[in-house]
């Protein structure tokens, strides 16, 4: 399950993964989130591109993603992502995280660091806590 704290105010539906609307046959029509456009609601919010991609946090939910009370910061920064120029340090996003839980319950996280490298972190099971 994916937790995206930076866009929760603009979310239109709960998502279990980044690709909820795609299956082996292509786009699943009834799973495509409804996109609002200007003038659709009480406020005139519109879609945008370029939200900062930081911080990167580990969040734990014990209720199938309804709430995320336990959060641990893994990496921080301004997350500037409006450029593909990583050579000069302009792109500073923390993106495309991948998580694996090993047999001991430790978490192994890999993510793109400023579009320059893949960063790896190991988080011991105790970091999350036994009640999560």
DSSP file (Angstrom, degrees, kcal/mol; ACC not computed):
  #  RESIDUE AA STRUCTURE BP1 BP2  ACC     N-H-->O    O-->H-N    N-H-->O    O-->H-N    TCO  KAPPA ALPHA  PHI   PSI    X-CA   Y-CA   Z-CA
    1    1 A X              0   0    0      0, 0.0     2,-0.4     0, 0.0    16,-0.2   0.000 360.0 360.0 360.0 141.8    0.0    0.0    0.0
    2    2 A X        -     0   0    0     13,-0.3     2,-0.5    14,-0.2    13,-0.2  -0.834 360.0-162.1-103.5 137.3    1.3    3.5   -0.8
    3    3 A X        -     0   0    0     -2,-0.4     2,-0.5    56,-0.1    56,-0.1  -0.981   8.3-179.4-117.1 120.4    1.0    6.4    1.6
    4    4 A X    >   +     0   0    0     -2,-0.5     3,-1.0     1,-0.1     4,-0.2  -0.820   4.9 175.3-123.7  90.5    1.5    9.9    0.0
    5    5 A X  G >  S+     0   0    0     -2,-0.5     3,-1.1     1,-0.2     4,-0.3   0.816  72.5  65.3 -65.1 -32.8    1.2   12.5    2.7
    6    6 A X  G 3  S+     0   0    0      1,-0.3    -1,-0.2    49,-0.1     3,-0.1   0.682 110.3  34.6 -70.8 -16.1    2.0   15.4    0.4
    7    7 A X  G X> S+     0   0    0     -3,-1.0     3,-1.0     1,-0.1     4,-0.8   0.217  78.4 112.3-121.2  17.3   -1.1   15.1   -1.8
    8    8 A X  G X4 S+     0   0    0     -3,-1.1     3,-0.5     1,-0.3    -2,-0.1   0.830  76.7  56.4 -62.4 -31.8   -3.7   13.9    0.7
    9    9 A X  G 34 S+     0   0    0     -4,-0.3    -1,-0.3     1,-0.2    -2,-0.1   0.797 113.4  40.9 -69.2 -26.5   -5.7   17.2    0.4
   10   10 A X  G <4 S+     0   0    0     -3,-1.0    -1,-0.2    -4,-0.0    -2,-0.2   0.450  87.7 119.1-100.2  -1.4   -6.0   16.7   -3.3
   11   11 A X    <<  -     0   0    0     -4,-0.8     3,-0.1    -3,-0.5    -3,-0.0  -0.344  40.4-171.8 -67.6 144.5   -6.7   13.0   -3.3
   12   12 A X        +     0   0    0      1,-0.3     2,-0.3    -2,-0.0    22,-0.2   0.528  69.0  13.6-110.8 -11.6  -10.0   11.8   -4.8
   13   13 A X  S    S-     0   0    0     20,-0.1    -1,-0.3     2,-0.0     2,-0.3  -0.988  80.5 -98.6-159.8 152.8   -9.8    8.2   -3.8
   14   14 A X        -     0   0    0     -2,-0.3     2,-0.4    -3,-0.1    52,-0.0  -0.580  41.1-156.3 -72.5 136.0   -7.9    5.8   -1.6
   15   15 A X        -     0   0    0     -2,-0.3   -13,-0.3   -13,-0.2     3,-0.1  -0.932  21.7-166.2-119.0 140.7   -5.2    3.9   -3.5
   16   16 A X  S    S-     0   0    0     -2,-0.4     2,-0.3     1,-0.2   -14,-0.2   0.712  80.4  -2.5 -93.3 -26.1   -3.7    0.6   -2.7
   17   17 A X  S >  S-     0   0    0    -16,-0.2     3,-0.9   -15,-0.0    -1,-0.2  -0.918  78.3 -97.6-150.7 177.0   -0.8    1.0   -5.2
   18   18 A X  T 3  S+     0   0    0     -2,-0.3     3,-0.2     1,-0.2    -1,-0.0   0.669 121.7  45.7 -72.3 -15.7    0.4    3.4   -7.8
   19   19 A X  T >   +     0   0    0      1,-0.1     3,-1.8     3,-0.1    -1,-0.2  -0.184  65.1 136.9-123.4  40.0   -1.2    1.3  -10.5
   20   20 A X  T <  S+     0   0    0     -3,-0.9    -1,-0.1     1,-0.3    -2,-0.1   0.819  75.1  51.6 -55.3 -33.8   -4.7    0.6   -9.1
   21   21 A X  T 3  S+     0   0    0     -3,-0.2     7,-3.2    10,-0.1     2,-0.5   0.353  97.4  79.6 -91.2   7.8   -6.4    1.2  -12.4
   22   22 A X  E <   +A   27   0A   0     -3,-1.8     5,-0.2     5,-0.2     2,-0.2  -0.958  50.1 161.9-119.7 129.3   -4.1   -1.1  -14.5
   23   23 A X  E >   -A   26   0A   0      3,-2.9     3,-1.5    -2,-0.5    -2,-0.0  -0.620  59.4 -75.0-125.6-168.7   -4.5   -4.8  -14.7
   24   24 A X  T 3  S+     0   0    0      1,-0.3     3,-0.1    -2,-0.2    -2,-0.0   0.701 131.0  49.5 -63.3 -20.4   -3.2   -7.5  -17.2
   25   25 A X  T 3  S-     0   0    0      1,-0.3     2,-0.4     0, 0.0    -1,-0.3   0.473 118.6-104.6 -97.2  -4.3   -5.7   -6.4  -19.8
   26   26 A X  E <  S+A   23   0A   0     -3,-1.5    -3,-2.9     2,-0.0    -1,-0.3  -0.924  78.7  12.9 119.9-146.1   -5.0   -2.7  -19.6
   27   27 A X  E     -A   22   0A   0     -2,-0.4     2,-0.8    -5,-0.2    -5,-0.2  -0.523  62.4-141.3 -74.2 131.2   -7.0    0.1  -17.9
   28   28 A X    >>  -     0   0    0     -7,-3.2     3,-1.6    -2,-0.3     4,-0.6  -0.851  13.1-152.0 -92.7 110.4   -9.8   -1.0  -15.6
   29   29 A X  G >4 S+     0   0    0     -2,-0.8     3,-0.9     1,-0.3    -1,-0.2   0.860  89.6  46.7 -56.1 -45.2  -12.5    1.5  -16.3
   30   30 A X  G 34 S+     0   0    0      1,-0.2    -1,-0.3    -3,-0.1    -9,-0.0   0.546 108.6  57.3 -79.9  -3.6  -14.2    1.5  -12.9
   31   31 A X  G <4 S+     0   0    0     -3,-1.6     2,-0.4   -10,-0.2    -1,-0.2   0.500  75.9 110.5-101.1  -5.5  -10.9    1.8  -11.0
   32   32 A X  S << S-     0   0    0     -3,-0.9     3,-0.1    -4,-0.6    -5,-0.0  -0.563  74.9-118.5 -72.5 123.5   -9.8    5.0  -12.6
   33   33 A X        -     0   0    0     -2,-0.4     2,-0.4     1,-0.1    -1,-0.1  -0.297  28.3-109.7 -60.3 144.8   -9.9    7.8  -10.0
   34   34 A X        -     0   0    0    -22,-0.2     2,-0.5    -3,-0.0    -1,-0.1  -0.644  31.6-146.2 -76.0 127.8  -12.3   10.7  -10.9
   35   35 A X        -     0   0    0     -2,-0.4     2,-0.2    -3,-0.1    -1,-0.0  -0.840   8.4-142.1 -99.7 127.8  -10.3   13.8  -11.7
   36   36 A X        -     0   0    0     -2,-0.5    11,-0.4     3,-0.0     2,-0.3  -0.556  14.5-161.7 -84.0 151.5  -11.7   17.1  -10.8
   37   37 A X    >   -     0   0    0     -2,-0.2     3,-2.2     9,-0.1     4,-0.3  -0.847  40.4 -64.6-125.7 168.8  -11.4   20.1  -13.0
   38   38 A X  T 3  S+     0   0    0     -2,-0.3     6,-0.1     1,-0.3     8,-0.1  -0.225 122.2  18.4 -54.0 132.5  -11.8   23.8  -12.3
   39   39 A X  T 3  S+     0   0    0      4,-0.2    -1,-0.3     6,-0.1     5,-0.1   0.419  89.9 112.5  89.0  -1.7  -15.4   24.7  -11.3
   40   40 A X  S <  S+     0   0    0     -3,-2.2     2,-0.2     5,-0.3    -2,-0.1   0.752  80.5  17.7 -75.6 -23.5  -16.4   21.1  -10.4
   41   41 A X  S    S-     0   0    0      2,-0.8    -2,-0.0    -4,-0.3     0, 0.0  -0.515 100.1 -72.1-132.3-163.5  -16.8   21.7   -6.7
   42   42 A X  S    S+     0   0    0     -2,-0.2     2,-0.3     2,-0.0    -1,-0.0   0.816 118.9  41.6 -67.7 -29.9  -17.2   24.4   -4.0
   43   43 A X  S    S-     0   0    0      2,-0.0    -2,-0.8    -5,-0.0     2,-0.3  -0.764  86.3-123.1-113.5 163.9  -13.6   25.4   -4.5
   44   44 A X        +     0   0    0     -2,-0.3    -6,-0.1    -6,-0.1     2,-0.1  -0.262  48.1 157.2-103.7  46.6  -11.8   25.8   -7.8
   45   45 A X        -     0   0    0     -2,-0.3     2,-0.3    -8,-0.1    -5,-0.3  -0.438  19.2-168.9 -69.1 144.4   -8.9   23.4   -7.2
   46   46 A X        -     0   0    0     -2,-0.1    -9,-0.1    -8,-0.1     2,-0.1  -0.895  27.5 -92.6-130.4 162.3   -7.2   22.1  -10.3
   47   47 A X        -     0   0    0    -11,-0.4     2,-0.3    -2,-0.3    -9,-0.1  -0.377  45.2-176.4 -69.9 152.5   -4.7   19.3  -11.0
   48   48 A X        -     0   0    0     -2,-0.1     2,-0.4     0, 0.0     3,-0.2  -0.950  18.1-139.5-145.3 165.3   -1.0   20.3  -11.0
   49   49 A X  S    S+     0   0    0     -2,-0.3    33,-0.0     1,-0.1     0, 0.0  -0.949  72.1  51.1-124.6 146.9    2.4   18.7  -11.7
   50   50 A X        +     0   0    0     -2,-0.4    31,-0.3     1,-0.2    -1,-0.1   0.676  56.8 166.6 105.7  20.7    5.6   19.3   -9.9
   51   51 A X        -     0   0    0     -3,-0.2    -1,-0.2     1,-0.1   -44,-0.0  -0.386  51.2 -91.4 -62.3 144.3    4.8   18.8   -6.2
   52   52 A X        -     0   0    0      1,-0.1     2,-0.7   -46,-0.1    28,-0.2  -0.293  30.2-141.8 -56.9 140.5    8.0   18.4   -4.1
   53   53 A X        +     0   0    0     26,-2.6    41,-3.0    -3,-0.1     2,-0.3  -0.576  54.7 126.1-106.2  67.4    9.1   14.8   -3.8
   54   54 A X        +     0   0    0     -2,-0.7     2,-0.2    24,-0.2    22,-0.1  -0.902  27.8  44.4-172.6 156.2   10.3   14.9   -0.2
   55   55 A X        -     0   0    0     20,-0.5     2,-0.6    -2,-0.3    21,-0.2   0.623  60.5-150.3 -75.9 171.7   10.4   14.1    2.6
   56   56 A X  E     +B   75   0B   0     19,-2.9    18,-2.8    -2,-0.2    19,-1.9  -0.950  26.8 171.6-107.5 119.2   10.6   10.3    2.4
   57   57 A X  E     -B   73   0B   0     -2,-0.6     2,-0.6    16,-0.2    16,-0.2  -0.914  35.4-128.2-129.5 153.2    9.0    8.7    5.4
   58   58 A X  E     -B   72   0B   0     14,-3.2    14,-2.7    -2,-0.3     2,-0.4  -0.901  32.5-173.6 -96.3 123.7    8.0    5.3    6.6
   59   59 A X  E     -B   71   0B   0     -2,-0.6     2,-0.4    12,-0.2    12,-0.2  -0.958   8.5-155.2-123.2 140.7    4.4    5.3    7.7
   60   60 A X  E     -B   70   0B   0     10,-2.6    10,-1.2    -2,-0.4     2,-0.4  -0.949   6.3-169.5-121.4 133.3    2.6    2.4    9.3
   61   61 A X        -     0   0    0     -2,-0.4     3,-0.3     7,-0.2     7,-0.1  -0.970  14.5-175.2-121.0 135.2   -1.1    1.7    9.3
   62   62 A X  S    S+     0   0    0     -2,-0.4    -1,-0.1     5,-0.2     6,-0.1   0.306  82.7  59.4-105.3   6.0   -2.9   -0.9   11.4
   63   63 A X  S >  S-     0   0    0      4,-0.4     3,-1.2     0, 0.0    -1,-0.2  -0.214 122.0 -87.3-131.1  44.0   -6.3   -0.2    9.9
   64   64 A X  T 3  S-     0   0    0     -3,-0.3    -2,-0.1     1,-0.2     0, 0.0   0.806  89.9 -50.6  57.3  33.7   -5.8   -1.0    6.1
   65   65 A X  T 3  S+     0   0    0      2,-0.3    -1,-0.2   -64,-0.1     3,-0.1   0.549 105.8 117.8  88.8   7.5   -4.7    2.6    5.3
   66   66 A X  S <  S+     0   0    0     -3,-1.2     2,-0.3     1,-0.2    -2,-0.1   0.895  87.3  13.4 -72.6 -38.3   -7.5    4.6    6.9
   67   67 A X        -     0   0    0     -4,-0.0    -4,-0.4     0, 0.0    -2,-0.3  -0.948  58.4-159.3-134.2 157.1   -5.0    6.3    9.3
   68   68 A X        +     0   0    0     -2,-0.3    -7,-0.2    -7,-0.1    -8,-0.0  -0.613  26.2 158.0-133.7  70.7   -1.2    6.4    9.4
   69   69 A X        +     0   0    0     -9,-0.2     2,-0.6    -2,-0.2    -8,-0.1   0.771  57.8  65.6 -73.9 -25.8   -0.3    7.3   13.0
   70   70 A X  E     +B   60   0B   0    -10,-1.2   -10,-2.6    62,-0.1     2,-0.4  -0.867  62.7 166.5-104.5 119.7    3.3    6.0   13.1
   71   71 A X  E     -B   59   0B   0     -2,-0.6     2,-0.4   -12,-0.2   -12,-0.2  -0.991  16.3-171.1-134.6 139.3    5.8    7.8   10.9
   72   72 A X  E     -B   58   0B   0    -14,-2.7   -14,-3.2    -2,-0.4     2,-0.3  -0.995  25.6-126.9-130.4 126.0    9.5    7.8   10.7
   73   73 A X  E     +B   57   0B   0     -2,-0.4   -16,-0.2   -16,-0.2     3,-0.1  -0.562  28.8 173.6 -71.5 126.8   11.5   10.2    8.6
   74   74 A X  E     -     0   0B   0    -18,-2.8     2,-0.3     1,-0.4   -17,-0.2   0.778  68.0  -3.9-102.0 -38.7   14.0    8.3    6.3
   75   75 A X  E     -B   56   0B   0    -19,-1.9   -19,-2.9    19,-0.1   -20,-0.5  -0.981  66.1-164.0-154.9 146.9   15.3   11.2    4.2
   76   76 A X        +     0   0    0     -2,-0.3     2,-0.3   -21,-0.2     3,-0.1  -0.845  25.0 118.2-132.4 166.8   14.6   14.9    4.0
   77   77 A X  S    S-     0   0    0     -2,-0.3    17,-0.1     1,-0.1    -2,-0.0  -0.936  72.9 -73.2 161.0-174.8   15.1   17.8    1.7
   78   78 A X        -     0   0    0     -2,-0.3   -24,-0.2     2,-0.1    15,-0.1   0.684  53.5-142.9 -84.0 -15.9   13.2   20.3   -0.4
   79   79 A X        -     0   0    0     13,-0.7   -26,-2.6   -26,-0.2    14,-0.2   0.685  24.9-176.6  69.7  19.5   12.3   17.7   -3.0
   80   80 A X        +     0   0    0     12,-0.2    12,-2.8   -28,-0.2    13,-0.3  -0.294  13.0 163.2 -56.8 124.4   12.6   20.1   -5.9
   81   81 A X        +     0   0    0    -31,-0.3    -1,-0.1    10,-0.2    10,-0.1   0.122  37.5 105.7-133.5  20.9   11.6   18.0   -9.0
   82   82 A X  S    S+     0   0    0      8,-0.2     2,-0.3   -32,-0.1    -1,-0.1   0.172  78.2  55.9 -91.8  20.0   10.8   20.6  -11.8
   83   83 A X        -     0   0    0     -3,-0.1     9,-0.0     7,-0.1     0, 0.0  -0.995  62.7-150.2-146.0 146.6   14.0   19.8  -13.6
   84   84 A X        +     0   0    0     -2,-0.3     2,-1.3     7,-0.0     3,-0.2   0.341  68.8 113.1 -92.2   5.4   15.6   16.7  -15.1
   85   85 A X      > +     0   0    0      1,-0.2     6,-2.1     2,-0.1     5,-1.0  -0.649  24.8 149.1 -82.4  94.6   19.1   18.3  -14.4
   86   86 A X  T > 5 +     0   0    0     -2,-1.3     3,-1.3     4,-0.2    -1,-0.2   0.673  59.8  73.7 -95.9 -21.5   20.6   16.1  -11.8
   87   87 A X  T 3 5S+     0   0    0      1,-0.3    -1,-0.1    -3,-0.2    -2,-0.1   0.898 104.2  38.6 -58.9 -41.8   24.2   16.6  -12.9
   88   88 A X  T 3 5S-     0   0    0      1,-0.0    -1,-0.3     0, 0.0    -2,-0.1   0.301 119.3-108.2 -93.4   9.2   24.2   20.2  -11.5
   89   89 A X  T < 5S+     0   0    0     -3,-1.3    -3,-0.2    25,-0.1    -2,-0.1   0.686  83.2 125.4  76.0  18.3   22.2   19.2   -8.4
   90   90 A X      < +     0   0    0     -5,-1.0     2,-0.6     1,-0.1    -4,-0.2   0.915  60.6  65.0 -76.3 -42.3   19.1   21.0   -9.6
   91   91 A X        +     0   0    0     -6,-2.1   -10,-0.2    23,-0.2    -2,-0.1  -0.725  58.4 167.1 -82.4 119.6   16.8   18.0   -9.2
   92   92 A X        +     0   0    0    -12,-2.8   -13,-0.7    -2,-0.6   -12,-0.2  -0.108  20.9 143.1-125.4  34.8   16.6   17.1   -5.5
   93   93 A X        -     0   0    0    -13,-0.3    21,-3.0   -14,-0.2     2,-0.6  -0.423  43.4-148.5 -79.5 153.1   13.8   14.6   -5.4
   94   94 A X  E     +C  113   0C   0    -41,-3.0     2,-0.3    19,-0.2    19,-0.2  -0.971  46.4 152.3-114.0 107.3   13.5   11.6   -3.2
   95   95 A X  E     +C  112   0C   0     17,-1.9    17,-3.1    -2,-0.6    20,-0.1  -0.810  27.3  34.1-141.5 171.6   11.5    9.2   -5.4
   96   96 A X  E     -     0   0C   0     -2,-0.3    -1,-0.2    15,-0.2     2,-0.1   0.884  66.5-166.5  51.2  54.1   10.5    5.7   -6.5
   97   97 A X  E     -     0   0C   0     14,-0.2     2,-0.4    -3,-0.1    14,-0.2  -0.382   8.4-165.7 -70.7 148.3   10.8    4.0   -3.1
   98   98 A X  E     -C  110   0C   0     12,-2.4    12,-2.2    -2,-0.1     2,-0.4  -0.995   4.4-162.0-132.2 139.4   10.8    0.2   -2.8
   99   99 A X  E     -C  109   0C   0     -2,-0.4     2,-0.4    10,-0.2    10,-0.2  -0.970  10.1-179.9-129.9 137.3   10.4   -1.7    0.4
  100  100 A X  E     -C  108   0C   0      8,-2.0     8,-3.0    -2,-0.4     2,-0.5  -1.000  15.5-150.5-134.0 135.4   11.2   -5.3    1.4
  101  101 A X  E     -C  107   0C   0     -2,-0.4     6,-0.2     6,-0.2     2,-0.1  -0.925  19.2-150.8-104.6 125.9   10.6   -6.9    4.8
  102  102 A X    >   -     0   0    0      4,-2.5     3,-1.9    -2,-0.5     6,-0.0  -0.262  34.9 -88.2 -88.8-179.3   13.0   -9.7    5.6
  103  103 A X  T 3  S+     0   0    0      1,-0.3    -1,-0.1     2,-0.1    -2,-0.0   0.739 127.0  53.1 -61.6 -25.8   12.5  -12.7    7.8
  104  104 A X  T 3  S-     0   0    0      2,-0.1    -1,-0.3     1,-0.0    21,-0.1   0.477 119.7-107.7 -87.9  -2.9   13.6  -10.9   11.0
  105  105 A X  S <  S+     0   0    0     -3,-1.9    -2,-0.1     1,-0.3     2,-0.1   0.450  72.1 142.8  90.0   0.4   11.1   -8.1   10.3
  106  106 A X        -     0   0    0     18,-0.1    -4,-2.5    19,-0.1     2,-0.4  -0.461  46.9-128.8 -73.1 149.0   13.7   -5.6    9.3
  107  107 A X  E     -CD 101 123C   0     16,-3.1    16,-3.1    -6,-0.2     2,-0.5  -0.834  14.7-161.1-103.1 134.9   12.8   -3.2    6.5
  108  108 A X  E     -CD 100 122C   0     -8,-3.0    -8,-2.0    -2,-0.4     2,-0.4  -0.973  14.1-173.4-116.3 119.4   15.1   -2.7    3.5
  109  109 A X  E     -CD  99 121C   0     12,-3.0    12,-2.9    -2,-0.5     2,-0.4  -0.943   9.0-179.4-119.9 131.3   14.3    0.5    1.5
  110  110 A X  E     +CD  98 120C   0    -12,-2.2   -12,-2.4    -2,-0.4     2,-0.3  -0.983  13.7 160.3-125.3 141.9   15.8    1.7   -1.8
  111  111 A X  E     - D   0 119C   0      8,-2.0     8,-3.2    -2,-0.4     2,-0.5  -0.987  45.1 -92.0-155.6 160.5   14.9    4.9   -3.5
  112  112 A X  E     -CD  95 118C   0    -17,-3.1   -17,-1.9    -2,-0.3     2,-0.7  -0.654  37.0-153.5 -77.5 125.9   16.2    7.4   -6.1
  113  113 A X  E >> S-CD  94 117C   0      4,-3.3     3,-2.0    -2,-0.5     4,-1.1  -0.886  71.2 -33.9-107.7 106.0   18.3   10.1   -4.4
  114  114 A X  T 34 S-     0   0    0    -21,-3.0   -23,-0.2    -2,-0.7    -1,-0.2   0.739 103.0 -78.3  57.7  26.7   18.2   13.4   -6.4
  115  115 A X  T 34 S+     0   0    0    -22,-0.4    -1,-0.3     2,-0.2   -29,-0.2   0.736 123.8  92.1  54.8  24.7   18.1   11.4   -9.6
  116  116 A X  T <4 S-     0   0    0     -3,-2.0     2,-0.3     1,-0.4    -2,-0.2   0.634  91.0  -1.2-115.0 -25.6   21.8   10.8   -9.2
  117  117 A X  E  <  -D  113   0C   0     -4,-1.1    -4,-3.3    -6,-0.0     2,-0.6  -0.974  65.6-106.2-158.6 164.8   22.0    7.5   -7.3
  118  118 A X  E     -D  112   0C   0     -2,-0.3     2,-0.4    -6,-0.2    -6,-0.2  -0.918  37.4-155.0 -98.7 124.3   20.0    4.7   -5.7
  119  119 A X  E     -D  111   0C   0     -8,-3.2    -8,-2.0    -2,-0.6     2,-0.4  -0.815   3.7-156.3-103.1 142.4   20.1    5.0   -1.9
  120  120 A X  E     +D  110   0C   0     -2,-0.4     2,-0.4   -10,-0.2   -10,-0.2  -0.958  11.6 179.3-120.4 135.1   19.7    2.0    0.4
  121  121 A X  E     -D  109   0C   0    -12,-2.9   -12,-3.0    -2,-0.4     2,-0.5  -0.991  15.8-152.8-132.0 142.3   18.5    2.1    4.0
  122  122 A X  E     -D  108   0C   0     -2,-0.4     2,-0.6   -14,-0.2   -14,-0.2  -0.974  11.6-167.1-113.0 126.0   18.0   -0.7    6.5
  123  123 A X  E     -D  107   0C   0    -16,-3.1   -16,-3.1    -2,-0.5     5,-0.1  -0.953  20.5-128.4-114.5 116.9   15.4    0.0    9.2
  124  124 A X    >>  -     0   0    0     -2,-0.6     3,-2.1   -18,-0.2     4,-0.6  -0.259  24.2-113.0 -61.6 150.8   15.4   -2.4   12.1
  125  125 A X  H >> S+     0   0    0      1,-0.3     4,-1.7     2,-0.2     3,-1.0   0.812 115.0  66.2 -54.1 -32.6   12.0   -3.9   13.1
  126  126 A X  H 34 S+     0   0    0      1,-0.2    -1,-0.3     2,-0.2     4,-0.1   0.749  87.8  68.6 -63.8 -23.6   12.1   -2.0   16.4
  127  127 A X  H <4 S+     0   0    0     -3,-2.1    -1,-0.2     1,-0.2    -2,-0.2   0.866 105.9  39.6 -63.1 -35.6   11.9    1.3   14.4
  128  128 A X  H << S-     0   0    0     -3,-1.0    -2,-0.2    -4,-0.6    -1,-0.2   0.878 110.1-132.5 -81.7 -40.4    8.4    0.5   13.5
  129  129 A X    ><  -     0   0    0     -4,-1.7     3,-0.9     1,-0.1    -2,-0.1   0.010  16.7 -93.7  98.8 152.4    7.3   -1.0   16.8
  130  130 A X  T 3  S+     0   0    0      1,-0.2    -1,-0.1     2,-0.1    -4,-0.0   0.673 115.4  62.3 -77.7 -18.0    5.4   -4.1   17.6
  131  131 A X  T 3         0   0    0      1,-0.2    -1,-0.2    -3,-0.1    -2,-0.1   0.459 360.0 360.0 -88.8   1.5    1.9   -2.6   17.7
  132  132 A X    <         0   0    0     -3,-0.9    -1,-0.2   -71,-0.0   -71,-0.1   0.463 360.0 360.0 -93.0 360.0    1.9   -1.5   14.1
